[in-house]
C-alpha cells in the first residue's frame, strides 16, 4: 500500500531539484520574464499555428495504425490520454488503460488496439533513437562535434538496429511467431499459437497497406516538435549565429532522451533542465533566454494539451458512443476481437 506513494514523492522531489537547484545553475530567473515580454508577436502567431498542428499529428499516426478509428476519435483519445500523462504520476500506464477503455466503448477490437499501440510505439521510438545521429550529421557540417555526443548517438543507433532486427524477425518469421505462441500456451491453457500467427499476419497487412502513412505521420509529429522548439528560440531572440538549426536539432534529440524514464508527469522539470543544458552545449546563446524559449515550448507541448484533454475526457465519459456498431476494417485488414 505504501509503495503507491513512492512515485509521486520521487516526482515531486525531482521537480523541486530541477527548478530550485538545477535551473538556477543554468539560468537567471530574473531575466526569463523580460525575455518572454520581448518575444516577437509574429513569432508567437506562427507558434500558435505550428502548436495546433502538434495537437493533430500523434492522433493521425494512431488513426493510420488502427483501421476503423476516425481521426476525430483518435484526436479525442490522444488529447485525453496526453492530459493524464502530463498530470498524473505514473500517468503513462493509466493513459494506456484509458486508451483501451475509450476504444472499447467505440467497439474497436482489443487485439486491433493492442497491435496499433505496439506498432505506433515502435515507430515513435525508432524516430526518437534515429534523431541524435541525424542531428549530429547535420551539425558536423558546421562545427567539430563533442565526443560525448557522438557516443550517445552511437548508443542510439545500436538500440535502433537491435529493435529493428527484433521487430523484423518477430513479424517476418512465421516460425518465431509460432514459437512465441507455443511458449504462451505452455504457461496458460489458451490457443496463443493461433493468435500469435494472427497478430503476425495482421501486422504485415497493416504495414503493407498503411505503413507509409504511419511512417509519414510519426516523422511529422517529431519534426513538428522540433520546429516548435526552434521557433520558440527564434521568437525570444536567439538567432542562428548563437544557435543554429542543426544545433537545436541535436539538443532537441538528446534532451528528450533524458525523459525516457518517466520520473515526473510529462517529464516536468527533467525536460526543461535537459533541453536547456543541451542547448547550452551546442550553442553560445544566453542561458536565461534559452530557458525562456524552453518554457514557451513547454507551454505549447505540456500545459496547453491539459485543458483540451480534460474537455475530451469529460465529453467521452459523459456519453461515449458505446452503442455504435463495430467499424469494419478497411484495406482488407481483418479484425479479431
URQUI-V95308 format. One line per field, one symbol per residue. ss: DSSP state (2 for helix, 1 for strand, 0 for the rest). A space follows every 50 residues. Layout:
ss: ???
This chain:
ss: 00022222222222222222222222002222222220002222222222 22222222222222200000222222222222222220002222222222 22222000022222222222222222222222222222200000002222 22222222222222222222220222222222222220000222222222 22222222222222222222222222222222222000000000222222 22222220000000222002222222222222000022222222222222 2222222222222222222000000000000000000
